[in-house]
Amino acid sequence: MGTEIELKLVCPPAVLARVARHPAVRALKTGRARSERLVSRHFDTPDGALRSAGLALHVRRTARGWVQTLRGEGANTAGLQTRPEWNWPVGADAIEPAPLLDTPAAKALGGRKKFSALLETLVPVFESDFLHTTHPLQFPCGTRAELCVDIGEVRAGNRSEPVYEAEIELLPQ
Protein backbone atom coordinates (compact mmCIF):
# COMPACT_ATOMS: atom_id res chain seq x y z
CA MET A 1 0.00 0.00 0.00
CA GLY A 2 1.10 3.50 -0.75
CA THR A 3 -0.30 6.86 0.23
CA GLU A 4 -1.31 9.29 -2.46
CA ILE A 5 -0.81 12.93 -1.46
CA GLU A 6 -1.95 15.49 -3.99
CA LEU A 7 -3.35 18.97 -4.51
CA LYS A 8 -5.84 18.95 -7.39
CA LEU A 9 -6.92 22.09 -9.25
CA VAL A 10 -9.66 22.39 -11.84
CA CYS A 11 -8.63 25.04 -14.38
CA PRO A 12 -10.14 26.65 -17.45
CA PRO A 13 -8.34 25.39 -20.58
CA ALA A 14 -6.61 28.75 -21.21
CA VAL A 15 -5.13 28.76 -17.69
CA LEU A 16 -4.18 25.09 -17.80
CA ALA A 17 -2.10 25.66 -20.93
CA ARG A 18 0.04 28.18 -18.99
CA VAL A 19 0.50 26.34 -15.67
CA ALA A 20 3.66 24.43 -16.60
CA ARG A 21 5.23 27.56 -18.09
CA HIS A 22 4.73 29.66 -14.95
CA PRO A 23 8.10 30.95 -13.63
CA ALA A 24 7.54 29.42 -10.18
CA VAL A 25 6.94 25.99 -11.74
CA ARG A 26 9.79 26.30 -14.24
CA ALA A 27 12.19 27.03 -11.34
CA LEU A 28 11.31 23.64 -9.79
CA LYS A 29 11.45 21.46 -12.92
CA THR A 30 14.10 18.74 -12.89
CA GLY A 31 13.60 17.07 -16.25
CA ARG A 32 11.51 16.76 -19.35
CA ALA A 33 7.76 16.44 -19.40
CA ARG A 34 6.29 13.06 -20.37
CA SER A 35 2.86 12.66 -21.94
CA GLU A 36 0.72 9.56 -22.30
CA ARG A 37 -2.90 8.75 -22.91
CA LEU A 38 -4.60 7.22 -19.85
CA VAL A 39 -7.92 5.41 -20.19
CA SER A 40 -9.54 4.26 -16.94
CA ARG A 41 -12.67 2.21 -16.38
CA HIS A 42 -14.21 2.76 -12.94
CA PHE A 43 -16.26 0.03 -11.24
CA ASP A 44 -18.79 -0.26 -8.42
CA THR A 45 -21.72 -2.44 -7.50
CA PRO A 46 -25.15 -1.50 -8.89
CA ASP A 47 -26.10 -0.08 -5.48
CA GLY A 48 -22.80 1.85 -5.03
CA ALA A 49 -21.42 -0.27 -2.16
CA LEU A 50 -17.80 0.71 -2.83
CA ARG A 51 -18.57 4.43 -3.01
CA SER A 52 -20.65 4.17 0.18
CA ALA A 53 -17.67 2.56 1.93
CA GLY A 54 -15.35 5.37 0.76
CA LEU A 55 -13.63 3.22 -1.87
CA ALA A 56 -12.87 3.73 -5.55
CA LEU A 57 -11.81 0.94 -7.91
CA HIS A 58 -10.56 1.26 -11.47
CA VAL A 59 -8.47 -0.37 -14.15
CA ARG A 60 -6.24 1.95 -16.18
CA ARG A 61 -4.47 1.39 -19.48
CA THR A 62 -1.04 3.01 -19.61
CA ALA A 63 1.85 2.78 -22.04
CA ARG A 64 3.30 0.01 -19.81
CA GLY A 65 0.12 -2.07 -19.58
CA TRP A 66 -2.98 -2.40 -17.39
CA VAL A 67 -3.02 -1.38 -13.70
CA GLN A 68 -5.78 -2.08 -11.19
CA THR A 69 -6.11 0.56 -8.45
CA LEU A 70 -8.10 0.57 -5.23
CA ARG A 71 -8.24 3.87 -3.36
CA GLY A 72 -9.53 4.30 0.16
CA GLU A 73 -11.15 7.26 1.76
CA GLY A 74 -8.64 9.70 3.07
CA ALA A 75 -8.37 13.17 4.46
CA ASN A 76 -8.89 16.46 2.66
CA THR A 77 -7.32 19.45 4.35
CA ALA A 78 -7.35 22.82 2.60
CA GLY A 79 -7.58 21.05 -0.76
CA LEU A 80 -4.69 18.66 -0.07
CA GLN A 81 -5.88 15.07 -0.40
CA THR A 82 -4.20 12.17 1.37
CA ARG A 83 -5.55 8.67 0.82
CA PRO A 84 -4.39 5.06 0.84
CA GLU A 85 -3.87 3.48 -2.55
CA TRP A 86 -3.11 -0.07 -3.74
CA ASN A 87 -1.93 -0.85 -7.30
CA TRP A 88 -1.48 -4.17 -9.13
CA PRO A 89 -0.50 -4.90 -12.71
CA VAL A 90 -3.29 -6.86 -14.42
CA GLY A 91 -3.63 -8.52 -17.80
CA ALA A 92 -6.65 -6.68 -19.23
CA ASP A 93 -9.33 -4.08 -18.62
CA ALA A 94 -11.20 -6.25 -16.11
CA ILE A 95 -11.06 -6.43 -12.34
CA GLU A 96 -8.91 -9.19 -10.84
CA PRO A 97 -10.55 -9.88 -7.44
CA ALA A 98 -7.81 -11.97 -5.76
CA PRO A 99 -5.48 -9.11 -4.68
CA LEU A 100 -8.43 -7.06 -3.42
CA LEU A 101 -9.27 -9.72 -0.84
CA ASP A 102 -6.12 -8.91 1.15
CA THR A 103 -6.87 -5.20 1.58
CA PRO A 104 -8.72 -3.43 4.41
CA ALA A 105 -11.64 -3.10 1.97
CA ALA A 106 -12.51 -6.76 2.55
CA LYS A 107 -12.84 -6.20 6.29
CA ALA A 108 -14.77 -2.94 5.79
CA LEU A 109 -17.30 -4.72 3.57
CA GLY A 110 -18.04 -7.74 5.75
CA GLY A 111 -15.00 -10.01 5.44
CA ARG A 112 -13.34 -11.92 2.61
CA LYS A 113 -16.30 -14.17 1.74
CA LYS A 114 -18.87 -11.37 1.62
CA PHE A 115 -16.44 -9.04 -0.18
CA SER A 116 -15.67 -11.76 -2.74
CA ALA A 117 -19.40 -12.12 -3.48
CA LEU A 118 -19.75 -8.34 -3.75
CA LEU A 119 -16.87 -8.21 -6.28
CA GLU A 120 -18.81 -10.62 -8.50
CA THR A 121 -21.50 -7.92 -8.92
CA LEU A 122 -19.19 -5.12 -10.10
CA VAL A 123 -20.25 -3.15 -13.16
CA PRO A 124 -18.50 -0.35 -15.08
CA VAL A 125 -19.80 3.01 -13.85
CA PHE A 126 -17.85 5.52 -15.93
CA GLU A 127 -14.72 5.85 -18.04
CA SER A 128 -12.12 8.61 -18.16
CA ASP A 129 -9.86 9.32 -21.12
CA PHE A 130 -7.04 11.87 -20.64
CA LEU A 131 -3.87 13.14 -22.14
CA HIS A 132 -1.75 13.03 -18.97
CA THR A 133 1.39 15.18 -18.98
CA THR A 134 3.81 14.85 -16.08
CA HIS A 135 6.46 17.42 -15.16
CA PRO A 136 9.04 16.28 -12.56
CA LEU A 137 9.65 18.83 -9.78
CA GLN A 138 12.03 19.21 -6.86
CA PHE A 139 11.53 21.76 -4.12
CA PRO A 140 14.50 23.48 -2.37
CA CYS A 141 13.94 21.32 0.75
CA GLY A 142 14.53 18.18 -1.37
CA THR A 143 10.89 17.13 -1.64
CA ARG A 144 10.14 15.57 -5.00
CA ALA A 145 6.77 15.94 -6.73
CA GLU A 146 5.09 15.82 -10.10
CA LEU A 147 2.96 18.46 -11.72
CA CYS A 148 0.39 16.51 -13.73
CA VAL A 149 -1.81 18.17 -16.32
CA ASP A 150 -4.85 16.20 -17.49
CA ILE A 151 -6.95 17.16 -20.50
CA GLY A 152 -9.75 14.86 -21.56
CA GLU A 153 -13.22 13.72 -20.66
CA VAL A 154 -15.27 11.51 -18.40
CA ARG A 155 -18.01 9.39 -20.01
CA ALA A 156 -20.96 7.61 -18.44
CA GLY A 157 -23.55 6.10 -20.75
CA ASN A 158 -24.44 8.71 -23.37
CA ARG A 159 -23.12 11.62 -21.30
CA SER A 160 -19.66 13.13 -21.25
CA GLU A 161 -17.98 16.01 -19.46
CA PRO A 162 -14.71 17.67 -20.37
CA VAL A 163 -12.00 17.68 -17.70
CA TYR A 164 -9.18 20.18 -17.39
CA GLU A 165 -7.14 19.78 -14.23
CA ALA A 166 -3.70 20.15 -12.79
CA GLU A 167 -2.41 18.38 -9.72
CA ILE A 168 0.76 18.38 -7.73
CA GLU A 169 1.45 14.92 -6.34
CA LEU A 170 4.18 14.35 -3.77
CA LEU A 171 6.47 11.42 -4.54
CA PRO A 172 7.84 8.92 -2.01
CA GLN A 173 11.09 10.20 -0.53
Beta strands, then each sheet from edge to edge (+ up, - down):
strand 1: 2-10
strand 2: 34-44
strand 3: 56-62
strand 4: 65-71
strand 5: 75-77
strand 6: 80-90
strand 7: 123-138
strand 8: 144-156
strand 9: 159-170
sheet 1: 5+ 6- 1+ 9- 8+ 7- 2+ 3- 4+
end
